[in-house]
């Protein structure tokens, strides 16, 4: 089926400023509360949020086989479970209705009042009910940097790293939507030179620049997904900040990997950008040093997307400090390889499952995706505009992740993924009388 929604020459009758992340060619999906306190599934064009529940009720999806309540829910899980044919039909229809030459909704003031909202009038919610959350470790540059810090340059990559997309299962209950404040976590740490751990708030709180993809109900238990069919089972992508407490992580991660150092919060952007929308920005993935085993070997080489990524730290006085500029295309292991490996043992994935890329670092120091790397383990403090420095995050710091694709065919973006660090919560209630 043709993706007519991607027509680069199409213009909307809704105003869209130059350089906006959400032109009519994007048509992402999210969940929000309207000014009338109604929770609905919607999309966005320019600075306008579009209520797809009302859009459907008023007949604009006529001819597309959809249940009456498909967009009148508090998550996208059921819509995602309908599969790529439905996603494509829906995006194509939305693009058709909002095309500047189509008068059906454009000239119906009563319907526009019901369907269209200023994006600042709505409150964005979690777009999915996350059933399971997996985080990969797929940036060769990031893995090399971290390995060099802890094991030396000659042993930077573990022996398995060039053979499999390494990952671990994270905590889905603490995945939160952009704008949610993040409390500094507590945990055990082992101070330098000490032989016994201490308990307290993390002193080395970090961000991680990541993306994540969301799957449909892709496979039955026991049935692997073919690497060349994996993308058919991916609905779309979001930005992801997988917050990390590095001092807690260092003490706890042997032998089973991260635990309290990661499960306190992971933040995603509210709008899911479909793989269909990203198709014009497809690009070559990195050449892999060791030929992967057959189940991980794709039939094509254009398995990545040119997504520019940025991290900004906003201090309490409002100063904006660019920390990193990276790109999704640097990832060594692709989304298709990640999903194929995830399921090769028969693991089943479901609609709304979230798969994190792992920290995305590039080849230069200003493209590293974590403060752990940017400050080289705290040895190289970063100077900010207000005269202060950072090795890791301070209370009051607001982290802003952005991502967008841009070429001669246009621009598609993800908007922002933000989270502000708050002081640790009081633990007085844990004390004995």
C-alpha positions as CSV (number, residue, x, y, z in Angstrom):
1,X,0.0,0.0,0.0
2,X,1.4,3.4,-1.0
3,X,2.2,5.8,1.9
4,X,0.4,8.8,0.4
5,X,0.8,10.6,3.8
6,X,4.5,11.1,3.0
7,X,3.9,13.2,-0.1
8,X,6.5,15.9,0.3
9,X,4.5,18.4,-1.8
10,X,1.4,18.2,0.4
11,X,0.5,21.3,2.4
12,X,-2.1,21.5,5.2
13,X,-4.8,24.1,5.7
14,X,-3.6,24.2,9.3
15,X,-0.7,26.7,9.5
16,X,2.7,25.1,10.0
17,X,5.8,27.2,10.5
18,X,9.0,26.5,8.7
19,X,11.2,24.1,10.6
20,X,8.3,22.6,12.7
21,X,8.8,19.0,13.9
22,X,5.2,18.2,13.0
23,X,4.3,19.0,9.4
24,X,1.4,17.2,7.7
25,X,3.9,14.5,6.6
26,X,4.6,13.5,10.2
27,X,1.2,12.6,11.7
28,X,2.5,11.1,15.0
29,X,0.2,9.5,17.5
30,X,-0.3,10.3,21.2
31,X,-2.7,10.5,24.1
32,X,-3.9,13.7,25.7
33,X,-6.6,15.3,27.9
34,X,-8.6,17.9,26.1
35,X,-9.8,21.2,27.6
36,X,-13.0,19.5,28.3
37,X,-11.2,16.9,30.5
38,X,-11.7,14.1,28.0
39,X,-8.9,11.6,27.4
40,X,-8.4,10.8,23.8
41,X,-6.0,9.4,21.2
42,X,-4.8,12.1,18.8
43,X,-2.3,13.3,16.3
44,X,-0.5,16.6,15.8
45,X,0.0,19.0,12.9
46,X,2.0,22.2,13.6
47,X,0.9,23.6,16.9
48,X,-2.5,21.8,16.8
49,X,-3.6,18.7,18.6
50,X,-6.2,16.7,16.7
51,X,-8.8,14.6,18.6
52,X,-9.0,11.3,16.7
53,X,-11.8,10.0,18.8
54,X,-14.0,12.9,17.7
55,X,-12.6,12.7,14.2
56,X,-13.7,9.1,14.0
57,X,-17.2,9.7,15.6
58,X,-17.9,12.4,13.0
59,X,-17.3,10.1,10.1
60,X,-13.9,11.1,8.8
61,X,-12.6,7.5,8.9
62,X,-15.6,6.0,7.0
63,X,-14.5,3.1,4.9
64,X,-11.6,2.1,7.2
65,X,-12.4,-1.0,9.4
66,X,-12.0,0.4,12.9
67,X,-13.9,-0.3,16.1
68,X,-16.1,2.5,17.4
69,X,-13.9,3.1,20.4
70,X,-10.5,2.5,18.9
71,X,-9.4,6.2,19.6
72,X,-11.5,6.7,22.7
73,X,-9.0,5.0,25.0
74,X,-6.2,6.0,27.4
75,X,-3.5,4.2,25.4
76,X,-2.6,3.3,21.8
77,X,-2.1,-0.4,22.5
78,X,-5.3,-1.6,20.8
79,X,-4.6,0.6,17.7
80,X,-1.0,-0.6,17.6
81,X,-2.3,-4.2,17.8
82,X,-4.3,-3.7,14.6
83,X,-1.1,-3.8,12.5
84,X,0.7,-1.8,9.8
85,X,-2.1,-1.9,7.2
86,X,-4.5,-0.1,9.6
87,X,-1.8,2.4,10.7
88,X,-1.1,3.3,7.1
89,X,-4.8,3.6,6.1
90,X,-5.3,6.0,9.1
91,X,-2.3,8.1,8.4
92,X,-3.2,8.4,4.7
93,X,-6.8,9.4,5.6
94,X,-5.6,12.1,8.1
95,X,-3.3,13.5,5.5
96,X,-6.1,13.6,2.9
97,X,-8.6,15.3,5.2
98,X,-6.1,18.0,6.3
99,X,-4.8,18.6,2.8
100,X,-5.2,22.3,2.0
101,X,-7.3,21.4,-1.1
102,X,-9.8,19.3,0.9
103,X,-12.8,21.4,2.1
104,X,-14.6,18.7,4.0
105,X,-13.3,19.6,7.5
106,X,-11.5,22.8,6.5
107,X,-14.9,24.5,5.8
108,X,-16.8,22.9,8.7
109,X,-16.4,25.3,11.6
110,X,-18.6,23.2,13.9
111,X,-16.5,20.1,13.4
112,X,-13.2,22.0,13.7
113,X,-14.3,23.3,17.1
114,X,-14.8,19.7,18.3
115,X,-11.7,18.1,16.7
116,X,-8.9,20.7,16.8
117,X,-7.1,22.1,19.9
118,X,-4.2,24.4,20.4
119,X,-1.5,22.1,21.5
120,X,-0.9,24.2,24.6
121,X,-4.5,23.6,25.7
122,X,-4.0,19.8,26.1
123,X,-2.1,17.7,28.6
124,X,0.0,15.0,27.1
125,X,-0.2,11.5,28.8
126,X,1.7,8.3,28.4
127,X,1.0,7.2,24.8
128,X,1.1,3.5,25.6
129,X,0.5,1.1,28.5
130,X,4.0,-0.4,28.6
131,X,3.8,-4.1,29.2
132,X,7.5,-4.9,29.0
133,X,10.6,-2.7,28.6
134,X,13.9,-3.9,27.2
135,X,17.0,-1.7,27.0
136,X,19.7,-2.6,24.6
137,X,23.4,-1.5,24.6
138,X,23.9,-1.0,20.9
139,X,26.2,2.0,20.4
140,X,29.7,0.8,19.7
141,X,31.1,4.2,20.6
142,X,29.3,4.2,24.0
143,X,30.2,0.7,24.9
144,X,33.9,1.4,23.9
145,X,34.0,4.6,26.0
146,X,32.5,2.9,29.1
147,X,34.6,-0.2,28.7
148,X,37.8,1.9,28.3
149,X,37.0,3.8,31.5
150,X,36.5,0.6,33.6
151,X,38.6,-2.1,31.9
152,X,41.2,-0.2,29.8
153,X,41.4,0.4,26.0
154,X,42.5,-3.2,25.2
155,X,39.5,-4.8,26.9
156,X,36.9,-2.1,26.2
157,X,34.4,-4.3,24.4
158,X,33.3,-7.6,26.1
159,X,33.9,-10.7,24.0
160,X,30.1,-11.1,23.1
161,X,29.5,-7.4,22.1
162,X,30.3,-7.7,18.4
163,X,28.3,-10.9,18.1
164,X,24.9,-10.1,19.8
165,X,22.8,-7.0,20.6
166,X,23.3,-7.0,24.3
167,X,20.3,-6.0,26.4
168,X,18.5,-6.3,29.7
169,X,14.9,-6.2,30.9
170,X,14.0,-2.9,32.6
171,X,11.2,-1.8,34.8
172,X,8.0,-0.8,32.9
173,X,6.1,0.7,35.8
174,X,8.5,3.6,36.1
175,X,8.5,4.6,32.5
176,X,7.0,8.1,32.5
177,X,6.0,10.7,30.0
178,X,8.0,13.9,29.2
179,X,7.5,16.6,31.7
180,X,7.4,14.3,34.7
181,X,9.8,15.4,37.5
182,X,12.5,12.9,38.5
183,X,13.4,12.4,42.2
184,X,17.0,11.8,43.0
185,X,17.1,8.1,43.9
186,X,18.5,6.4,47.0
187,X,20.7,3.3,47.0
188,X,23.8,1.6,48.2
189,X,27.2,2.8,47.0
190,X,30.8,1.9,47.8
191,X,32.9,5.0,48.3
192,X,36.5,5.0,46.9
193,X,38.8,3.2,49.3
194,X,35.9,1.8,51.4
195,X,35.3,-1.9,52.0
196,X,31.7,-1.7,53.1
197,X,28.8,0.2,51.4
198,X,26.9,3.2,52.5
199,X,23.3,4.2,51.9
200,X,22.1,7.5,50.7
201,X,21.0,9.6,47.6
202,X,22.9,9.1,44.4
203,X,25.7,11.6,43.9
204,X,26.4,10.6,40.3
205,X,23.0,11.0,38.7
206,X,23.2,10.8,34.9
207,X,21.1,11.1,31.8
208,X,21.2,8.7,28.8
209,X,20.4,9.9,25.3
210,X,18.4,7.1,23.7
211,X,15.5,6.4,21.3
212,X,13.0,3.5,21.7
213,X,10.8,1.6,19.4
214,X,7.3,0.3,20.2
215,X,6.2,-3.1,18.9
216,X,2.9,-4.5,17.8
217,X,1.6,-7.9,18.9
218,X,4.3,-9.5,16.7
219,X,4.7,-13.2,17.4
220,X,3.3,-16.2,19.3
221,X,5.3,-17.7,22.2
222,X,8.0,-19.9,20.7
223,X,8.0,-18.3,17.2
224,X,11.0,-16.0,16.4
225,X,10.7,-12.9,14.2
226,X,12.8,-12.9,11.0
227,X,15.3,-10.0,10.9
228,X,14.0,-9.0,7.4
229,X,10.4,-8.9,8.7
230,X,11.1,-7.2,12.0
231,X,10.3,-3.6,10.9
232,X,6.8,-4.7,9.9
233,X,6.2,-5.3,13.6
234,X,7.5,-1.9,14.8
235,X,4.8,0.8,15.1
236,X,7.1,3.8,15.7
237,X,9.7,5.5,17.8
238,X,10.1,7.9,20.7
239,X,12.9,9.7,22.4
240,X,14.1,8.1,25.6
241,X,16.1,9.4,28.6
242,X,17.1,6.3,30.6
243,X,18.2,8.0,33.8
244,X,21.1,6.3,35.6
245,X,22.6,6.5,39.0
246,X,26.2,5.7,38.2
247,X,27.5,5.2,41.8
248,X,24.7,2.8,42.6
249,X,25.2,1.0,39.3
250,X,28.9,0.5,39.9
251,X,28.3,-1.3,43.2
252,X,25.3,-3.4,42.2
253,X,25.8,-4.4,38.5
254,X,27.8,-7.6,39.1
255,X,26.6,-10.2,38.5
256,X,23.1,-9.5,37.1
257,X,23.4,-6.0,35.7
258,X,21.6,-2.7,36.6
259,X,18.8,-2.8,39.2
260,X,18.1,0.2,41.5
261,X,20.4,2.4,39.4
262,X,18.0,2.2,36.5
263,X,14.5,1.3,37.6
264,X,13.6,4.5,39.4
265,X,12.6,6.3,36.1
266,X,12.9,6.3,32.3
267,X,11.3,9.2,30.4
268,X,9.8,9.0,26.9
269,X,8.6,11.7,24.5
270,X,4.7,11.9,24.2
271,X,4.4,11.6,20.4
272,X,5.1,8.3,18.7
273,X,6.6,8.9,15.2
274,X,5.7,6.0,12.9
275,X,8.4,4.2,10.9
276,X,6.3,5.1,7.8
277,X,6.9,8.8,8.5
278,X,10.6,8.1,8.9
279,X,10.9,6.2,5.6
280,X,12.3,9.2,3.6
281,X,15.2,9.4,6.0
282,X,16.3,5.8,5.8
283,X,20.1,5.4,5.5
284,X,23.0,2.9,5.6
285,X,23.6,1.3,9.0
286,X,27.3,1.0,10.2
287,X,29.3,-1.8,8.6
288,X,29.6,-4.5,11.1
289,X,33.1,-5.6,12.0
290,X,32.2,-9.3,12.4
291,X,29.7,-10.9,10.0
292,X,26.6,-11.6,12.2
293,X,25.1,-15.1,12.4
294,X,22.5,-15.8,9.8
295,X,19.5,-14.9,12.0
296,X,21.0,-11.4,12.5
297,X,22.1,-10.8,8.9
298,X,19.7,-8.5,7.0
299,X,19.2,-8.7,3.3
300,X,19.7,-5.0,2.8
301,X,22.1,-2.4,4.1
302,X,19.8,0.6,4.6
303,X,18.6,-0.4,8.0
304,X,18.9,2.8,9.9
305,X,17.5,6.4,9.9
306,X,19.3,9.7,9.9
307,X,17.8,11.2,13.1
308,X,19.7,14.1,14.5
309,X,19.7,14.1,18.4
310,X,20.5,16.8,20.9
311,X,20.8,17.1,24.7
312,X,20.3,20.4,26.4
313,X,20.7,21.1,30.2
314,X,18.5,23.9,31.5
315,X,19.7,25.4,34.8
316,X,17.3,26.9,37.4
317,X,18.0,30.4,36.1
318,X,16.8,29.4,32.6
319,X,20.2,29.1,30.8
320,X,20.2,26.5,28.1
321,X,23.5,24.6,27.7
322,X,24.0,22.2,24.8
323,X,25.7,19.0,26.1
324,X,25.6,16.7,23.1
325,X,24.7,16.4,19.5
326,X,24.6,12.9,18.2
327,X,22.7,10.8,15.6
328,X,20.6,7.6,15.6
329,X,22.5,6.3,12.6
330,X,25.6,5.7,14.7
331,X,24.0,2.6,16.3
332,X,25.9,-0.5,15.5
333,X,23.0,-2.9,16.1
334,X,19.8,-1.9,14.3
335,X,16.2,-2.1,15.5
336,X,15.5,-5.1,13.3
337,X,18.5,-7.0,14.7
338,X,17.5,-6.1,18.2
339,X,14.0,-7.4,17.7
340,X,15.2,-10.5,15.8
341,X,17.6,-11.3,18.6
342,X,15.0,-10.6,21.3
343,X,12.7,-13.2,19.9
344,X,15.1,-15.8,18.5
345,X,14.7,-17.9,21.7
346,X,10.9,-17.8,21.3
347,X,10.2,-14.8,23.5
348,X,6.9,-13.2,22.5
349,X,6.5,-9.5,22.2
350,X,3.2,-7.6,22.6
351,X,1.5,-4.4,21.4
352,X,3.0,-1.5,23.5
353,X,6.3,-3.2,24.4
354,X,9.1,-0.7,24.6
355,X,12.6,-1.4,23.3
356,X,15.3,1.2,24.2
357,X,18.3,1.6,21.9
358,X,20.9,2.1,24.7
359,X,22.9,5.3,25.0
360,X,23.6,6.7,21.5
361,X,27.1,8.1,21.3
362,X,29.0,9.3,18.2
363,X,32.7,9.4,17.3
364,X,33.5,12.8,18.7
365,X,33.5,14.0,22.3
366,X,30.6,16.5,21.7
367,X,28.5,13.6,20.5
368,X,28.7,11.4,23.6
369,X,25.3,10.5,25.0
370,X,25.9,10.5,28.7
371,X,27.6,12.7,31.3
372,X,29.6,9.6,32.3
373,X,31.3,9.9,28.9
374,X,31.2,13.7,28.5
375,X,33.0,14.2,31.8
376,X,35.0,11.0,31.4
377,X,33.8,9.6,34.7
378,X,33.8,13.0,36.4
379,X,37.4,13.8,35.6
380,X,36.5,16.6,33.1
381,X,33.9,18.9,34.5
382,X,31.6,20.7,32.0
383,X,31.5,24.5,32.4
384,X,28.0,26.0,32.0
385,X,26.8,29.5,31.1
386,X,26.0,30.5,34.7
387,X,29.6,29.9,35.8
388,X,28.9,26.6,37.5
389,X,30.2,23.2,36.4
390,X,28.8,19.7,36.2
391,X,30.3,16.3,36.4
392,X,26.8,14.7,37.0
393,X,23.3,16.2,37.5
394,X,22.4,18.7,40.2
395,X,18.9,19.0,41.8
396,X,17.0,21.6,39.7
397,X,18.6,20.6,36.4
398,X,16.1,20.1,33.6
399,X,17.3,17.8,30.8
400,X,15.8,18.3,27.3
401,X,16.2,15.7,24.6
402,X,15.3,16.6,21.0
403,X,15.3,14.5,17.8
404,X,14.5,15.3,14.2
405,X,15.2,14.3,10.6
406,X,15.9,16.9,7.9
407,X,16.8,16.7,4.3
408,X,15.6,18.1,0.9
409,X,12.4,16.1,1.4
410,X,11.5,18.0,4.5
411,X,11.7,17.7,8.3
412,X,10.1,15.2,10.7
413,X,10.7,15.6,14.4
414,X,9.8,14.1,17.8
415,X,9.4,17.3,19.8
416,X,10.9,17.3,23.3
417,X,11.6,14.8,26.0
418,X,12.1,16.6,29.3
419,X,12.7,15.8,33.0
420,X,13.7,17.9,35.9
421,X,15.7,16.6,38.8
422,X,14.1,17.1,42.3
423,X,15.8,16.5,45.6
424,X,15.5,13.0,47.2
425,X,12.3,12.4,49.0
426,X,12.4,12.2,52.8
427,X,12.8,8.7,54.3
428,X,11.6,9.6,57.8
429,X,8.6,7.2,57.4
430,X,11.1,4.3,57.2
431,X,12.6,5.0,60.6
432,X,11.6,2.9,63.6
433,X,9.7,4.5,66.4
